[in-house]
Amino acid sequence: MIERKEYKTLISKALARSPITAILGPRQCGKTTIARSFAEENASTYFDLEDSETLARLEKPRLALEGLRGLIIIDEIQRLPSLFPTLRVLADRPNGIRSRFLLLGSASPDLIKHSSETLAGRIEFIEMSPFSMAEVGESAWHDLWIRGGMPRSFLSANEEDSVAWRENFIRTFLERDIPALGLRLPPLQLRRFWTMIAHYHGQVWNASEIGRSLALSDHAVKRYLDLLTETYLVRQLTPWFANIKKRQVKSPKIYIRDTGLLHTLLRLRTEEEVTHHPKCGASWEGFAVEQILQSTRARESHYWATHTGAEIDLLVDFGNRQYAFECKYTDAPRTTRSMHTALETLAPEHLYVVYPGKNSFPLDEQITAVGIEVLPKILRDRLKYEG
């Protein structure tokens, strides 16, 4: 059992200042586990909307919820979006401060939209990700990269069990979760699309090319991509537009957010198979990008690329300053012309080259190589410095 102290702190603060807190994230990332820990520590009532008895209790939601006090936890809220108007009424009661609502949502394209519109000014969102290096320990990054951060995959007794869990996760998502959301997409077709995305992991999105490969329209592949993005399984990293004369790439880069699922979709079972695969560098890039974003919790993140070949894997803002990251699967990171072009063009505060190592050392006045094992500490120190 890995205690997720940072998330518990974030949730505690949100519950203290907002009548409604929503934890969003992919299925099986640990939302229910952390919610149950709050239930054990507080006077609470727990509703699981995957349970038919619970759904029956909530057929008249105001009658069921109005008399409750303390912490009210509603799991899988996306299964009953009709609850939102009732929650708004309860949150606005003059004495509503006596109860707090903790909502858990796994996967729904409309969940954030509906809850934001209905509960505006009353709800605070916390996005929960699978395990990060800061949680499992920096020295465990190999397993975290290969297995991914989904708790049951990462904590499996052996590689065979981890792979089996990921295969079952993918099958369940396609055959049960998607239909449960009311989305009528053929599981086999969506599986083929998801696998195609895995092969394009770390590349710029090209709807026409992917559509031709799958005999689908541009509209269909965009709809599928948005579905996987809104269910927290794919990241679309948007481009940064600088006011320069160079022609810049304007389509997003796409990543499978959990590298364990990426490797399963690519039929890679061991670290040796991953490191000998043509997508190894892209897999590493995606892993490093997710670790950076989980550590910084940056609200805005982008990549930058021009049609002449200059590019930066990731741009994030700390305070009012912008920092650049390049992610290289190499034991001897070096500067490149592309890095210097980015420094001249974008003028970030600093550029970090993240590589699979244990040390940090300067490559240039504004460029530092950072081993993945020391990355969380360096980012924490930088965040403290920026205040």
N, C-alpha and C positions, 0 to 999 in steps of 0.2 A: 504494500500500500504506500503510495507516494502522496504526501499531504501537499495540497496546492495552496500554500500560504498566501501568495500574492493575489490569487483570485478571491480567496476568502476575505482578504482586506478590502479589495475593490467592491465586493458585494456588500460587505458590512457598511461601508461608507455610503453606498448607493441606497441601501435600505434605510439608513438614518436620515437621509435628506429628501427622498422621493417616496410618494405613496406606492408607486409601482416600479419594480425593477424587473427587467427582462434579460435573461441569459440566453444568448443565441450562439449557435455553433453546429458543426456537423453531428450527426447521430453517433453515439458511442464515444464521444470525446470526454465524457466525465461529468456532464451537467447534472444528471440525476444523483450521482454519488455526492457531489458537493452540496446539492440542495438537501439531501437527507442528513448531511452533517449539521446543517443549519436547523433542520427539524428536530434533531436530537438535543440541540443546545438551547432551543427556544420553545415557548408554548406555541404550537403550530397545528395546522390542519393541512393534510396532503391530499391532493386530487390528481389521479393519474388518468388522463383522458384516453389511454389505450385500454382501460378497463371498462367493460360494458356497465357494471354496477355504478361506477362513477358517472358515466354519461347519463344514466337514468336519474341519479341524484340531481344532476344539473339541468334537467329538462325545464325546471323553473329556477333559473340561476339566482335571481335576486332573493327569492325565498330561501335558497340553500346557503347563500353567502352573507346575507345582511346581518345575521345574528352572531357571526363568528368574530372572534377577537384574536389578537396576536398575529403571528405570521401565517399567511395563507399561501400555500405553494400549489401551483397548477402546472403540471408537467404535460408536454406535448400540446401546448396551447394552440398550435396551428390547426389542430383537428376540430376546434370549436371557435372559429373567429367571431361567431355571434355573441360571444361573451364580452367583447370589448365595450359595447355601449353600457352594459351593466357595470363593468369595472369603472367606467368613467363616472357613473352616478355614485357608486360607493366611494370612490376616491374624493369626490367633491362634498361628501357629507361634512357638516360642521364639526362633528366629532370623529371624522374618518381617521384621524391620527392614531386612534387606538388599534388600528390594524394596518398591516403592510402586506402587499401582494408580491410574490416572487414567481414570475412566469418563466417557463423553460420552453424554448422553441428550437426544433431541430432543422426543419427543412420546409420552407414554404416561400414560393416566389412573391406572394402577396402579404406575408406576415408583417414585415417592417412597414410597408406602405399603409396597411389598414390600421395597425396599432399606432403609428405616428399620427395619422389623421384623426383617429377617434380619441386618442389619449394624449394629444399634444399638451406639453407643459406639465404632465403628470407622471410620465414614464421616463426611466433612464435605461439605456441599453449597455450591456457588457457583452462583448464578443469573446467567447471562450474557444481556445484552440486546443488541439492535441498537446501532449507533453512537449516541453521545450528543454533545451540543454540546461537552463537555469534550474529546472525542476528535477531532472534525472541525474545531474552531475556532468560537468564538462568532459570528464574522461570516458563517459558512456556514449560519446557522439557517434562512434561507429555503429553501434546497435540502433541508435535513434535514426540515423541516416538510412540504414538498410531496412529495418523493420517499420519505420515510421513512428509517429507519436501517439497513435490510437492506443489507449491504455491496455486493452486486452492483447493487442498485437505486440506491443513493446514488452509487456510483462509475461509473455508466454514462456513456458518452461524450456522450449527449444525452437529451432528454426522451423521444423515441420509444423508445429502447432501454430506458430505465428503466421506462416503462409496459409494454412487451412482457415484460420480466422479471417484473414483478409479476403480470401476467395469467397467465403460465405457472406462477408459484409457486402461485397460487390453484387453478389447474386440477390441478396435480400433487398438491397437498395433498388435494384432494377425491377424485381418481381413483386415486391410488397410496398415499399415506401412510395415509389412514384405513383402507382395506382391509388394509394391511400390519400394522396394529395389531390386526387381528381384529375390527374393528367393522363390522357390516353395516348401514351407513346409506346410503340412496340418495344419490349425489352431487348430483343435481339438487335434491332436497329440502333437503339441507344447504346448498347454494349459496343457495337462496332464503332460508333462515333466516339465514345469514351476512350476506346483503345487507340483510335486515330489521334485523339488529342494527346495521348501519352507519347506517341511518336513525334508529335509537334511540340512537345514540352520544351520550353525555353526559346521558342521561335515566335516570330511575329505572326499574328493571326492573318490568315488568307482564306476568307470564306469561300471564294470561287474555287480555289484549288482543292480544299477539303470537300466541298460539295460535289465536284466532279468525281473525286475518288470514291465517294459513297453513293453517287447517283441521287443526290439531294439538292434542293434549291438553296440559294444563298439565304433565303428567309428561314428555311427549316434548320440549317446548321447554326444560324445565329440564335434561333429559339432554343436549340439544344444546348448551346454554349451558355446562354444566360441561365438556363435551368441548373446546370452544374455549378455555375458561379453562385447563384442565389442559395444553393444548398451547401455552400462552403466547401465544395470539393475541388473547384477550379479557381484559380486567381487570374483575373485579367489585370495586368499591370499596364496602366495607361502611359502614353508617351508624355514627356515634358517638352513643351514648346518654348524655345528661346527665341527672342527677337533678333535673329541673325539671318544672313543672306543664304546660308547653306540650306538645301532642300532637306527637310527632316521627315523621318518616318512617322506616320500619323495613326497607325493601327496598333492595338494593344499587343503585348507579349502574353502568352498563355503558359500557365504552369498547373500541373496537378499539385495541389497544396500539400498533400501528405506523400512523402517519397515512398513509404511502404506500399501504398496503393498504386503508385506509379510503377514500382518494380513488379508488382503482381500483374498489372495490365500488360507489362512488357514480357511477362513470363520469366522473370529473373528471381531466383530463389536464394542465392547466397551472395556474400560480398564479392567473392571471386567472379561470379557471373556478372555482377554489376560493374566491377572495375574493368572488365574486359569487353564490355558492351559499348558500341558507338555512342550511346546516350549517356555515358558515365559523366562527362563534363557538364552536360545539361542537368543531369540529376543532382550533381553537387551544387550547381548554381542555384537550383530551386530550393535545395535544402538550406543553403546559406542565406538566401533571401528571406525565407520564412523565419529563420532564427533571428535575423536582424529585425524584422518587423515585429516579432513577438517580444523581443527585448525592448524595443523603443516605443511600441504601441503608437507608431506614427499615424496621424490622421490622414496625411497625404503622402503617397509614395508613387514614384514614377520610374521609368527608364528613359534613356535618351539615345537616339541614333540618327545619323544622317545617311543619305543615299550614297555618300562617298566612303562610308565604312567606319567613321568614328562612332563610338558608342560607349555608354556606361550602363552597367547592369541595374543599378538602383540609385535613386536620389531620394533622400528623406530630409525632413526639416526637424531640427532640434531647436525649439524656441524660434528665433528669427534668423537662424543660420541654416544653410543647406550643406549637407554632407553627401559625398559620392562613395559608392562601393562597387568594386569589381570582384567577382568570385571566380577563382582559378583553381582547378584541380591539378596542382603541381606542388612539388616539394621545394622548388626554387623560384618563387615569384619574382618577376622583373617588371620594370616599367615598359610601357609601349607608347608608340606615337599617338595612338588613340587616347590614352590617358592624358598626355600633355595637351592634346587638342581640346579635350573636355575641360581641363583646368583653365586654358586660355579663353575658351568660349563661354563657359558657364560660371567660372570663378567661384567654385564651392569653397567652403571653409577648409576642408581637407578631403583627401581621397584615401580610402582604405582598400587594400587588396587582401581579401579573405582567402586563406588557403588551408589545407588540412595539416595543421601543425600545432606546436605548443608555444611558440615564441612570437614576439612582436619586435620589429626592427624597421628603421627608416630606409626607404628606397630613394627618396628625394626629399627636398625641403617640404613639399606639401603632400607627399605620398608615403604611407606606412603600410608595411606588410603585417597582417594580423592573423595569427594562428587561430583556428576555430576554437581551440580549448581556452584561449584567453579572451575571445571575442565578447562573451557576456560581461566580463568584468570591465573591459575597456568601454563598452557602451554604457554600463551603469555609471562609471566615473565621468564619462562625457555628459551624460544626462544631469548628473549632480552639478557639474561645472556650469552647464547652461542654465541651471536653476529651474 
